[in-house]
Amino acid sequence: MFGKIASGSDFTNREKETTQLLQNFHVGINTILISPRRWGKSSLVKKVTEHPRNKTKNIRYCFIDLFNIRTEQEFYEAYVKELIKVTSSKWEERITQAKKLFKKIIPQFNIGLNPDNEFSVGLDWKEIKKAPEEILNLAETICRVKKIKLVVCIDEFQNISFFDDPLAFQKKLRAHWQHHKQTSYCLYGSKRHLLMELFSSPSKPFYKFGDVIFLEKIKENYWVSFIKKRFRETGKNIEPFHAAKIAMFMENHPYFVQQLSQQAWLLTQKNCSEEIISRALQNLLDHSTILYQRETDNLTNSQLNFLKAMCNEVKQFSSAETINTFKLGTSANVIRIREALENKEIIDTVGPLEFIDPLYKIWLIKVYFKI
């Protein structure tokens, strides 16, 4: 399973992170989950919220995705909608609850054909600016009124950096959320360098806001047992050596290991072989060529040279030999190239320097650079 939330038998490992999140949610500790994209953050959070230990009438989970949220007003509207939705089951109850919860802001409800599931919330920006605290304290107010606990899980949280005045907005969030007792927050997203900037910089409002968890790659031995088990469950076989090869090719990256495993599984009649894995990998490269070619066309020559050096396993990028061999200009230029590639989400510079997409690295080596 890849490209969707993994659950049940499609989910593997993450025992340590699951235990830590369970504990945080249970006692109300704010959590920041940081990793590159497609490492399974959303799947992990969803799995933990569905754990029997956390499924009680007293605790509710509110999920908010900021993927297409680009303004402060859109944030408030999505925030109010999801909080009311998760704490009230019927639309009549939602209207009644809104009237009790809001004193200065009057939310406008738009109901669809199925009012219990299809509705949106409109807010007047002038009213919001006069009393943003009514919204920012809404979760805690609901907890107090309904005598419940809330865990607010916000995906793509780094998108608040794109708001008109992001620093002022962060200050408002922190000023209110840090006082909440019955509400805790789980904040995560797909752009690690932006999240690091939000939560790791002492100059930022969200510095030391909660428990920061750096998600790691799933280790190879877990992948081997997982892949073997999934093959076996469908009457097929894959040897440990070949399962390990799939994980190795994709550098233990959760999304891409699952993707290559699926391709190998589809091509396998009874027993997976080295030839099948090679064909599966070639299929992925063929399917991705147009996308990767477009991405590569948007890179400068110096950025391409930097990636070529990475494909050649260069470690010292600022050395005179590397700069001359790969035509990187100067040491200062190397720093600018790294930052540009990080902003384009092609490389990850937190920890060991590596490609965010291991399949793209293989494509560059085999198809583009022909190393």
C-alpha positions in Angstrom: 0.0 0.0 0.0 1.4 3.4 -1.0 0.0 6.8 -1.7 -2.8 6.3 0.9 -3.1 6.0 4.6 -1.6 2.6 5.6 -3.5 0.7 8.2 -4.0 -2.8 9.5 -1.8 -5.4 7.8 -0.5 -2.7 5.5 1.2 -0.9 8.4 4.6 -2.1 9.6 6.9 -1.4 12.5 7.0 2.0 14.2 6.6 0.4 17.7 8.8 3.0 19.4 7.0 5.9 17.8 3.6 4.4 18.4 4.3 3.9 22.1 5.6 7.5 22.4 2.6 9.0 20.6 0.2 6.8 22.7 1.7 8.2 25.9 1.6 11.8 24.7 -2.0 11.6 23.6 -3.0 9.9 26.8 -1.5 12.5 29.1 -2.1 15.5 26.9 1.5 16.4 25.7 1.8 18.4 22.5 3.7 16.5 19.8 5.6 17.7 16.8 6.3 14.9 14.2 9.1 15.6 11.8 10.3 13.6 8.8 10.7 14.0 5.0 7.6 13.5 2.9 6.1 10.0 2.3 7.7 8.5 5.4 4.3 7.6 6.9 3.6 10.3 9.4 -0.2 10.5 8.6 -0.5 6.7 8.8 1.3 6.6 12.1 -0.9 9.3 13.7 -4.1 7.6 12.3 -2.9 4.3 13.7 -2.3 5.7 17.1 -5.7 7.5 17.3 -7.4 4.2 16.5 -5.5 2.2 19.2 -7.8 0.6 21.7 -6.1 2.3 24.6 -7.0 5.7 23.1 -10.5 4.9 21.9 -12.6 6.1 24.8 -15.7 8.3 25.0 -13.7 10.9 26.9 -11.2 11.6 24.2 -11.9 12.9 20.7 -9.5 13.3 17.7 -9.8 16.2 15.3 -8.0 16.0 12.0 -7.2 19.1 10.0 -5.3 19.1 6.7 -3.7 22.4 5.7 -2.7 21.1 2.2 -4.8 23.7 0.4 -5.0 26.3 3.1 -3.1 29.5 2.2 -4.7 32.3 4.3 -5.4 32.9 8.0 -9.1 33.1 7.3 -9.1 29.7 5.5 -7.3 28.3 8.6 -9.9 29.6 11.0 -12.8 28.3 8.8 -11.3 24.8 8.5 -10.4 24.8 12.2 -14.0 25.7 13.3 -15.6 23.2 10.9 -13.5 20.2 11.9 -13.8 20.9 15.7 -17.6 21.2 15.5 -17.8 18.2 13.2 -15.9 15.9 15.5 -17.7 17.0 18.7 -21.3 17.1 17.4 -22.9 14.3 15.5 -26.0 16.0 14.1 -26.3 19.2 12.2 -29.0 20.5 14.5 -26.6 20.0 17.5 -23.9 21.8 15.6 -26.0 24.9 15.0 -27.1 24.9 18.7 -23.5 24.4 19.9 -22.1 27.2 17.7 -24.7 29.6 19.1 -23.5 28.8 22.6 -19.8 28.8 21.9 -19.5 32.0 20.0 -20.3 35.4 21.5 -18.6 37.9 19.2 -18.2 35.8 16.0 -21.2 34.5 14.0 -20.3 31.5 11.9 -22.3 30.9 8.7 -23.2 27.2 8.1 -23.7 26.0 4.5 -25.5 22.6 4.5 -25.2 20.0 1.7 -27.6 17.2 0.6 -26.4 15.2 3.6 -26.2 17.8 6.3 -24.7 15.4 8.9 -21.6 15.0 6.7 -21.7 17.8 4.1 -21.3 21.2 5.4 -18.9 24.2 5.4 -18.3 27.1 7.7 -18.0 30.7 6.6 -16.5 33.4 8.9 -16.5 37.2 8.6 -12.9 38.4 8.5 -13.7 41.7 10.2 -15.3 39.7 13.1 -12.3 37.4 13.3 -9.8 40.2 13.6 -11.8 41.7 16.5 -12.0 38.4 18.5 -9.6 35.7 17.2 -9.4 34.3 20.7 -12.9 32.8 20.3 -11.6 30.5 17.6 -8.1 29.9 19.0 -9.6 28.8 22.4 -12.5 27.0 20.7 -11.1 23.5 21.3 -10.5 24.1 25.0 -14.0 25.7 25.4 -15.6 22.7 23.8 -13.6 20.4 26.2 -14.8 22.4 29.2 -18.5 22.4 28.1 -18.6 18.8 27.0 -16.2 17.5 29.7 -14.0 15.7 27.2 -10.4 15.8 26.0 -9.4 16.7 22.5 -6.3 15.9 20.4 -6.1 18.3 17.5 -4.0 16.7 14.7 -2.9 19.2 12.0 -1.2 17.9 8.9 0.9 20.1 6.6 1.3 22.5 9.5 4.3 24.2 7.8 1.8 25.8 5.4 1.2 28.6 8.0 4.5 29.9 6.8 2.8 31.0 3.6 0.3 33.3 5.4 0.5 37.0 4.9 2.0 37.6 8.3 3.2 34.2 9.4 5.2 35.3 12.5 2.3 37.2 14.0 -0.1 34.3 13.4 2.3 31.9 15.0 2.5 34.2 18.0 -1.3 34.2 18.3 -1.5 30.4 18.1 1.3 29.9 20.7 -0.1 32.6 23.1 -3.5 30.7 23.3 -2.6 27.1 22.8 0.1 27.0 25.5 -2.5 27.5 28.2 -4.8 24.7 27.1 -5.2 21.9 29.7 -7.8 19.5 28.1 -6.6 20.0 24.5 -3.3 18.8 23.1 -1.9 19.3 19.6 -0.1 17.0 17.2 1.5 19.0 14.4 3.2 17.4 11.4 3.8 17.9 7.7 5.7 17.0 4.6 8.4 19.7 4.4 11.0 18.8 7.0 13.2 21.9 6.5 10.2 24.3 7.1 9.1 22.3 10.1 12.6 22.4 11.5 12.6 26.2 11.1 9.2 26.5 12.9 10.0 24.3 15.9 13.8 24.2 16.3 14.7 27.9 16.1 14.8 29.7 19.5 13.6 32.9 17.8 10.3 31.2 16.6 7.1 31.2 18.7 6.7 27.4 18.6 10.2 26.7 19.9 9.8 24.0 22.7 6.1 23.9 22.2 6.0 20.1 22.7 7.7 16.8 22.3 9.6 16.7 19.0 9.7 13.2 17.4 12.1 12.8 14.5 10.7 9.9 12.4 13.4 7.5 11.2 13.4 5.1 8.3 12.1 1.6 9.0 15.1 -0.7 9.3 15.7 -3.4 6.7 15.0 -6.4 9.0 11.5 -5.2 9.5 11.0 -4.7 5.8 12.2 -8.3 5.1 9.7 -9.9 7.5 6.9 -7.6 6.4 7.4 -8.2 2.6 7.7 -12.0 3.1 4.5 -12.0 5.2 2.5 -10.0 2.6 3.7 -12.3 -0.2 2.9 -15.4 1.8 -0.6 -14.2 2.6 -1.5 -14.2 -1.1 0.1 -17.6 -1.9 3.3 -16.2 -3.2 6.9 -16.5 -2.0 9.9 -14.2 -1.8 13.2 -15.2 -0.2 14.7 -12.9 2.5 17.6 -12.0 0.2 15.2 -10.7 -2.4 13.1 -8.9 0.1 16.2 -7.2 1.5 17.2 -6.2 -2.1 13.9 -4.4 -2.5 14.4 -2.5 0.7 18.1 -1.7 -0.3 17.2 -0.4 -3.7 14.7 2.0 -2.2 17.0 2.9 0.8 14.4 1.7 3.3 12.1 4.6 2.3 8.5 3.5 3.4 6.6 4.8 0.3 9.1 3.5 -2.3 9.7 0.1 -0.6 6.0 -0.5 -0.7 5.8 0.7 -4.3 8.6 -1.6 -5.6 7.3 -4.4 -3.5 3.9 -4.1 -5.1 5.3 -4.1 -8.6 7.4 -7.2 -7.8 4.3 -8.9 -6.3 2.2 -8.1 -9.4 4.9 -9.7 -11.7 5.3 -12.8 -9.4 3.3 -15.9 -10.3 4.6 -18.1 -7.5 8.2 -17.3 -6.6 9.8 -13.8 -6.8 13.2 -13.7 -8.4 16.1 -11.3 -9.1 14.9 -10.9 -12.7 11.4 -10.0 -11.5 12.7 -7.4 -9.1 14.8 -5.9 -11.9 11.7 -5.8 -14.2 9.7 -4.2 -11.4 12.3 -1.5 -10.9 12.5 -0.8 -14.7 8.7 -0.5 -14.8 8.8 2.2 -12.1 11.5 4.0 -13.9 9.6 3.9 -17.2 6.4 5.2 -15.5 8.3 8.0 -13.8 10.4 9.2 -16.7 8.1 12.0 -17.8 7.8 13.4 -14.3 11.5 13.1 -13.6 12.4 14.7 -16.9 10.2 17.6 -16.2 11.7 18.0 -12.7 15.2 17.8 -14.1 14.6 20.3 -16.9 13.8 22.9 -14.2 17.3 22.6 -12.6 20.3 24.8 -13.3 23.5 23.3 -14.6 25.2 23.8 -11.2 22.3 22.1 -9.4 22.6 19.1 -11.9 26.3 19.0 -11.3 25.7 18.8 -7.5 23.2 15.9 -8.0 25.7 14.2 -10.2 28.3 14.5 -7.4 25.8 12.9 -5.0 25.1 10.1 -7.4 28.9 9.5 -7.5 28.8 9.2 -3.6 30.8 12.3 -3.1 31.1 13.3 0.6 33.2 16.4 0.7 31.3 18.9 -1.5 33.4 21.9 -0.4 36.8 20.4 -1.3 38.7 21.9 -4.1 38.8 18.6 -5.9 35.0 18.1 -5.9 34.3 21.8 -6.9 36.7 21.5 -9.8 35.6 18.0 -10.9 31.9 18.8 -10.9 32.1 22.5 -11.8 30.4 23.8 -8.7 31.9 27.3 -8.7 32.9 28.2 -5.2 32.3 27.0 -1.6 29.7 29.8 -1.2 28.0 28.6 -4.3 27.9 25.0 -3.0 25.9 26.3 0.0 23.5 28.1 -2.2 23.0 25.0 -4.4 22.3 22.9 -1.4 19.7 25.4 -0.1 18.0 25.6 -3.5 17.8 21.8 -3.9 16.4 21.5 -0.4 13.8 24.1 -1.1 12.8 22.2 -4.2 12.4 19.1 -2.0 14.9 17.1 -4.0 17.5 16.6 -1.2 17.3 16.3 2.5 20.1 18.0 4.5 18.9 17.2 8.0 21.3 14.4 8.9 23.1 12.6 6.1 22.8 14.4 2.8 20.5 12.2 0.6 17.8 12.3 -2.1 14.3 12.6 -0.7 13.1 10.3 -3.6 15.4 7.3 -3.9 13.8 6.3 -7.2 14.8 9.7 -8.7 18.4 9.0 -7.7 18.3 5.7 -9.5 16.7 7.4 -12.6 19.5 10.0 -12.6 22.2 7.3 -12.4 20.7 4.9 -15.0 18.8 7.1 -17.4 20.1 10.7 -17.2 23.8 10.6 -16.2 24.3 7.0 -17.3 26.9 6.5 -14.6 
